[in-house]
Amino acid sequence: MAQLTDKNIVLGVSGGIAAYKSADLVRRLRDAGARVRVVMTAGAKEFVRPLTFQAVSGQPVHTSLLDPAAEAAMGHIDLARWADAVLVAPASADLMARFCHGLADDLLSTVYLATEAPVAIAPAMNRVMWVHPATRQNLATLQERGVAVFGPGRGDQACGETGAGRMLEPLELVAALEGLFAPPVLAGRRVLVTAGPTREPLDPVRYLSNRSSGKMGFAVAAAAAAAGARVTLVAGPCAMVTPSGVQRVDVETAEEMATAVQQNLPGQDIFIASAAVADYRVAHVADDKIKKSDAAMHLQLVPNPDILAGVAAASEPPFTVGFAAETSSVEEHARDKLRRKGLDMIAANRVGQAGGGFEADSNTLDVFWTGGGRRLGPGLKTQVAQELVGLIAERYQGSQGSR
Ligand code: PMT
């Protein structure tokens, strides 16, 4: 992918421990062909010295709004005009609040106000700060204004806690930024995506589910939106941030997902089913918590509706893309699902091993259609999703004459 070749990227660095990763991000952006100029806030300089960024970017680092030398060469207006995109990584809670309120008392916030280029932020903060209502509100406001939000991820945090709030890794940020420059191959199209797991309750406190994190499906939704589509994302329970510009419908069970898909289906051009839907639910959900006993316990399971097959069987179905999670004989099983469910395409991934499938950040997809196929990846799910959306757009356009 050469989306960043010769692109001018202003990388804003705000104050947070994740700032140390931003030096590597500069290198990765340059490896992808971009020119990078770094703007640091006062807080960022407490974590990493400007000299580090100067060394990795090969350019002077910009730190001050009222710097006479900078004003003569690259002041805030010049930087704002120079940028093809502004990426702030890490974006602290304070930085988000400042952008939200339109403050203009330091260089980075002023560049944000003065630029007409797309702006993206990669939040990084303690998990409690991330879910604080003030941060949620600032996030929603920035997204409404068109700011793209990359991440954050979940995991161990510098403060010793575990949860959502980690800055995405440099390569993930490069892939997400490439998405901002993706050709609008789905402009004017409506795309419905399912993602994440479903939860099938046993009683008020227990459920059956699976390991799906939502990473693959959310990456597909983000890539489709970046390609110009109007995207609706029906998501099972997962801790993913809604991609910018995507309309999200949260559901819990397979039956709720089936209903949400049917409600949102009219007018859709493309349906992509990446959710890991539970095939079965318990026949009778207990009203009260099931008591422990020494006797063996038997659950009676009944099949859930097949959401994907239902869409493909509609009288005027959209271009329908399924996923297949397989542990063996991947092509054979995937082609069988393609045929049985009446799909236009299926994206198969090998699951149950490291390096792809459930929960992993990377994946490899073997995509099949009648008479053809193509391998995508291995790569980050964000990159593989962009390739998949490109392939879907190509096959969708090709299918239009024959419908
Ligand atoms: O979420 P991640 O952690 O990133 O992991 C990604 C993933 C492994 C979940 C994803 O890449 C994937 O493979 N999703 C499909 C998982 C799955 O349920 O596969 P399946 O082979 O059991 O189902 C085949 C297809 O039918 C899928 O498109 C599924 O969404 C759909 N289906 C299945 C059952 C059902 N009742 N309704 C459905 O629509």
Boltz pocket constraint, residues with backbone or C-beta under 6 A from the ligand:
constraints:
  - pocket:
      binder: B
      contacts: [[A, 194], [A, 196], [A, 197], [A, 211], [A, 212], [A, 213], [A, 214], [A, 215], [A, 216], [A, 217], [A, 254], [A, 273], [A, 274], [A, 275], [A, 276], [A, 277], [A, 278], [A, 279], [A, 304], [A, 305], [A, 306], [A, 307], [A, 308], [A, 309], [A, 321], [A, 322], [A, 323], [A, 324], [A, 325], [A, 326], [A, 337], [A, 347], [A, 349], [A, 351], [A, 357], [A, 358], [A, 359], [A, 360]]
      max_distance: 6.0
